[in-house]
Amino acid sequence: MSVLEESFGALRSPVSDFSEELSGLAGIYQDDVNLMVWQRQLDSDTEKAVFKVLSAGKSFSLNQIVSPENVSDALARRLPNVDGRDALIRDIALLVDAYCCLFDLNTAGLRLTQVDRAMCPRFHVDQVPCRLITTYAGPATQWLDEQSLNRQKLGRGNNGQSDSYSGLIRADADVQQISVGDVALLKGERWEGNEGRGAVHRSPGVDDGQYRLLLTLDMA
Ligand SMILES: [Fe+2]
């Protein structure tokens, strides 16, 4: 950063941050943080519920505006009716409540999807203010830290080349991956002041016969 930039209070490069507490998600309000992760282990009841829901064999995708008050009923109506699923409903309701509290929202756009292929296989930024992502089963979201990428190669900047050849990923870069159960907040391009600084991420590959259970929350 030049002396001139520093004197005008230019932002530092975006960084990721991690917390072992739910309350740590508030770290997303730091100007230079574009990815905030609550690292956690799913409890065994939730893990079992996820397994049973995925094993019900009904590929499903819920896409609904919910509030902290109605999310449990909405999920109870739409999820496969298997024993023990309440632990998963409770966990999702907790995340809806936390997301709405954090951003002072009455409602959130919830998507809960059983996924058997990479939905967004290329690295990209989201055109949203801030999205919550949790993978309950299967491989979780991958991302690049700022030192590992050349933003000029995002989107059309790739000149028709794959991410492996376009120069988007720097030679010595490590592709980072969020862990199953972790709760990630990803700032997008529409967070005020975050244009050109959105968290760069992609869906992981999914092997044949493998499923992911993916939750996203957006500002409704
Ligand atoms: Fe995305």
Boltz pocket constraint, residues with backbone or C-beta under 6 A from the ligand:
constraints:
  - pocket:
      binder: B
      contacts: [[A, 120], [A, 124], [A, 125], [A, 126], [A, 201]]
      max_distance: 6.0
